[in-house]
Amino acid sequence: MTTSTTRKVTGFKYAATVLGAFAVLAIAPATAYAVDNDPAPGGGGCTYTDADGYDIPIDNGQDVFVDGKIVSCRDGKIVVTTAPKRNVVRPPVLKGGTLPVLTKQP
């Protein structure tokens, strides 16, 4: 036979629940009207158009990789730089123009 019992809620738990509900209601409007405390340095920004014709907004001081190039926004001006090649091994630069000789040691 199964018996059913109701759970007793103490006064402390009830008060904590009610206060928690009021805290959530009090905080909700504050988060809805929050402002950005850390805007981009210098403000403003730039818009770059990629190869497909889409406008890309860029914040001031931000660097973005677009179409194989690094696009930067500095004080409202666009700076485009070609990205460095990846996995390229460069020969060492030696003074005198001679390459080192590899020999077997005995």
BAFI-3210 file (N, C-alpha, C; in Angstrom, 3 decimals, decimal comma, padded with zeros to 6 digits):
// residues 106
n [1|2|3|4|5|6|7|8|9|10|11|12|13|14|15|16|17|18|19|20|21|22|23|24|25|26|27|28|29|30|31|32|33|34|35|36|37|38|39|40|41|42|43|44|45|46|47|48|49|50|51|52|53|54|55|56|57|58|59|60|61|62|63|64|65|66|67|68|69|70|71|72|73|74|75|76|77|78|79|80|81|82|83|84|85|86|87|88|89|90|91|92|93|94|95|96|97|98|99|100|101|102|103|104|105|106]
n.u [000,834|000,579|001,389|000,581|002,245|002,416|004,847|006,496|007,078|009,438|009,399|011,693|012,721|010,615|010,649|013,193|012,799|010,852|012,253|014,331|012,917|011,995|014,478|015,352|013,419|014,060|016,610|016,322|015,340|017,638|019,589|018,495|018,798|021,526|024,740|027,564|030,617|033,155|033,996|035,166|038,593|039,086|036,769|034,294|034,794|035,232|034,220|034,561|034,521|034,138|035,375|033,072|031,230|030,033|029,487|031,680|031,693|034,139|035,627|037,331|040,782|040,749|041,715|041,050|040,721|040,287|039,404|041,976|043,642|044,878|042,847|042,760|041,536|042,260|041,912|039,656|040,512|041,122|043,425|045,092|046,759|048,874|048,621|051,042|052,736|052,053|053,861|056,389|059,697|062,595|065,817|068,864|070,299|073,463|076,552|078,792|077,975|078,387|077,530|077,085|079,251|078,585|079,891|081,048|081,731|084,515]
n.v [-001,159|002,185|005,230|008,639|011,628|015,012|017,501|019,290|022,656|024,695|027,803|029,295|028,294|028,974|031,785|032,271|031,393|033,201|035,637|035,149|035,037|037,689|038,937|038,105|039,373|042,008|042,307|041,816|044,130|045,727|044,366|044,520|047,142|047,554|049,061|049,361|049,261|049,284|050,547|050,333|051,245|054,619|054,714|054,559|052,934|050,673|049,695|046,948|045,638|042,423|039,947|038,805|040,793|041,374|043,426|043,960|044,732|046,319|046,840|049,652|049,263|046,539|043,432|041,488|038,428|038,152|036,873|035,750|037,763|040,094|042,298|045,420|047,871|051,104|053,922|054,704|054,138|051,787|049,148|046,946|043,905|041,444|038,102|036,163|033,366|029,955|027,344|027,571|026,972|028,644|029,183|029,437|032,652|033,609|035,216|036,410|034,741|031,986|028,563|026,229|023,415|020,033|017,356|014,005|012,925|011,248]
n.w [000,000|-000,858|000,551|000,661|001,284|002,262|001,674|004,172|004,408|005,763|007,577|007,103|004,659|002,979|003,134|002,037|-000,575|-001,510|-001,265|-003,073|-005,493|-005,641|-005,893|-008,409|-009,998|-009,429|-010,520|-013,249|-014,847|-014,689|-016,148|-018,656|-019,472|-019,627|-020,226|-022,435|-020,926|-021,864|-024,501|-027,944|-028,467|-029,211|-030,646|-033,307|-036,488|-039,286|-042,598|-044,630|-047,883|-049,089|-051,502|-052,553|-052,401|-049,976|-047,142|-044,462|-041,170|-039,184|-036,101|-034,614|-034,392|-034,683|-036,201|-039,049|-040,796|-044,140|-047,249|-047,700|-046,871|-044,419|-042,868|-041,468|-039,168|-038,525|-036,794|-038,357|-040,913|-043,507|-043,588|-045,603|-045,606|-046,968|-046,026|-044,231|-045,734|-044,972|-043,304|-044,591|-045,309|-044,842|-046,213|-044,291|-043,660|-044,504|-043,796|-046,257|-048,269|-048,504|-048,274|-045,570|-045,218|-045,247|-043,579|-042,873|-039,667|-038,185]
ca.u [000,000|001,356|000,775|000,990|002,430|002,778|006,119|006,356|008,038|009,676|009,271|012,956|012,791|009,606|011,140|014,315|012,243|010,189|013,296|015,012|012,048|012,050|015,813|015,364|012,606|014,747|017,809|015,950|015,385|019,003|020,320|017,893|019,271|022,961|025,514|028,918|031,582|034,460|033,845|036,401|039,446|038,989|035,432|034,203|035,043|035,361|033,473|035,344|033,717|034,929|035,348|031,709|030,395|029,421|030,124|032,137|032,014|035,338|035,814|038,614|041,817|040,522|042,274|040,173|041,246|039,252|039,869|043,412|044,362|044,594|042,235|042,815|040,900|043,045|041,409|038,727|041,116|041,330|044,780|045,058|048,083|048,847|048,950|052,256|052,506|052,189|054,742|057,448|061,017|063,521|067,219|069,512|071,045|074,839|077,421|079,792|077,331|078,767|076,698|077,878|079,606|078,272|080,873|080,917|082,762|084,969]
ca.v [000,000|003,406|006,356|009,929|012,640|016,327|017,973|020,466|023,698|025,511|029,244|029,808|027,935|029,758|033,161|032,282|031,259|034,454|036,646|034,828|035,444|039,146|039,323|037,907|040,434|043,291|042,338|041,715|045,409|046,252|043,735|044,922|048,473|047,622|049,764|048,862|050,059|049,216|050,693|050,162|052,413|055,612|054,709|054,438|051,649|050,675|048,667|046,404|044,814|041,272|039,627|038,447|041,977|041,529|044,397|043,398|045,800|046,069|047,831|050,332|048,495|045,107|042,815|040,417|037,668|038,128|036,565|035,489|038,978|040,618|043,617|046,106|049,178|051,980|055,302|054,925|053,838|050,360|048,744|045,566|043,301|040,047|037,213|035,383|031,987|028,997|026,185|027,864|026,841|029,537|028,820|030,392|033,740|033,569|036,288|035,950|034,032|030,578|027,641|025,331|022,137|018,917|016,261|012,945|012,917|009,860]
ca.w [000,000|-000,967|001,240|000,136|002,331|001,754|002,190|005,019|004,098|006,953|007,356|006,568|003,239|002,285|003,052|001,102|-001,916|-001,863|-001,455|-004,315|-006,597|-005,725|-006,365|-009,861|-010,583|-009,271|-011,365|-014,660|-015,569|-014,722|-017,244|-019,927|-019,828|-019,380|-021,245|-022,622|-020,174|-022,512|-025,953|-028,711|-028,306|-030,257|-031,218|-034,756|-037,093|-040,741|-043,313|-045,737|-048,789|-049,514|-052,938|-052,945|-052,322|-048,668|-046,266|-043,195|-040,229|-038,387|-035,043|-034,619|-033,712|-034,885|-037,398|-039,508|-041,930|-045,172|-048,606|-047,720|-046,489|-043,089|-043,005|-040,183|-039,083|-037,652|-036,780|-039,448|-042,211|-043,775|-043,966|-046,096|-045,613|-047,393|-044,916|-044,484|-046,149|-043,881|-043,464|-045,541|-044,693|-045,511|-045,961|-043,393|-044,285|-044,013|-044,276|-047,203|-049,362|-048,614|-047,529|-044,748|-045,823|-044,360|-043,697|-041,881|-038,634|-037,935]
c.u [000,893|000,626|001,361|001,123|002,793|004,062|005,891|007,467|008,194|009,564|010,526|013,066|011,794|010,087|012,300|013,821|011,607|011,228|014,076|014,210|012,055|013,406|015,907|014,560|013,282|015,937|017,442|015,944|016,800|019,795|019,757|018,421|020,766|023,649|026,906|029,889|032,942|034,284|035,189|037,255|039,338|037,620|035,451|034,444|035,096|034,444|034,295|034,428|034,581|034,734|033,946|030,751|029,706|030,203|030,457|032,466|033,205|035,462|037,193|039,625|041,716|041,163|041,404|040,810|040,129|039,908|041,383|044,261|043,999|044,092|042,172|042,086|041,678|042,550|040,540|039,276|041,374|042,780|044,715|046,488|047,952|049,314|050,222|051,904|052,765|053,141|055,808|058,776|061,970|064,948|067,866|070,288|072,429|075,625|078,447|079,211|077,721|077,839|077,558|078,096|079,314|079,253|080,579|082,066|083,191|084,488]
c.v [001,241|004,521|007,648|010,913|013,961|016,776|019,225|021,454|024,562|026,976|029,829|029,513|028,747|031,199|033,262|032,192|032,562|035,551|036,391|035,241|036,957|039,635|039,173|039,008|041,792|043,413|042,374|043,067|045,987|045,626|044,147|046,273|048,643|048,344|049,169|049,786|050,084|049,343|050,538|051,416|053,362|055,678|054,506|053,032|051,791|049,602|048,253|045,528|043,673|041,004|039,288|039,629|042,187|042,545|043,743|044,554|045,400|047,187|048,458|049,531|046,999|044,655|041,615|039,755|037,510|037,856|036,380|036,702|039,342|042,044|044,234|047,432|050,001|053,404|055,614|054,639|052,337|050,144|047,271|045,062|041,871|039,183|036,446|033,954|031,059|027,882|026,399|027,788|027,706|029,097|029,857|031,453|033,768|034,738|035,695|035,129|032,576|029,735|026,710|024,008|021,045|017,796|015,236|013,042|011,479|009,322]
c.w [000,000|-000,253|000,700|001,284|001,664|002,421|003,001|004,675|005,337|006,584|006,730|005,070|002,419|002,086|002,056|-000,335|-002,383|-002,112|-002,745|-005,535|-006,762|-006,240|-007,877|-010,545|-010,488|-010,214|-012,848|-015,385|-015,669|-015,865|-018,598|-020,398|-019,563|-020,536|-021,307|-021,901|-020,829|-024,028|-026,646|-028,575|-029,492|-030,915|-032,724|-035,238|-038,593|-041,310|-044,519|-046,575|-049,313|-051,005|-053,430|-052,868|-050,991|-047,847|-044,937|-042,259|-039,361|-037,362|-035,147|-033,799|-033,912|-036,193|-037,763|-040,723|-042,957|-046,516|-048,691|-047,368|-045,062|-043,279|-041,614|-040,279|-038,075|-037,824|-037,993|-040,830|-042,321|-044,192|-044,344|-046,214|-046,115|-046,225|-045,244|-044,887|-044,978|-044,284|-044,543|-044,793|-045,502|-045,221|-045,046|-044,181|-043,659|-044,581|-045,233|-048,334|-049,501|-047,763|-046,678|-045,456|-044,788|-044,610|-042,630|-040,901|-038,375|-036,604]
res [m|t|t|s|t|t|r|k|v|t|g|f|k|y|a|a|t|v|l|g|a|f|a|v|l|a|i|a|p|a|t|a|y|a|v|d|n|d|p|a|p|g|g|g|g|c|t|y|t|d|a|d|g|y|d|i|p|i|d|n|g|q|d|v|f|v|d|g|k|i|v|s|c|r|d|g|k|i|v|v|t|t|a|p|k|r|n|v|v|r|p|p|v|l|k|g|g|t|l|p|v|l|t|k|q|p]
***
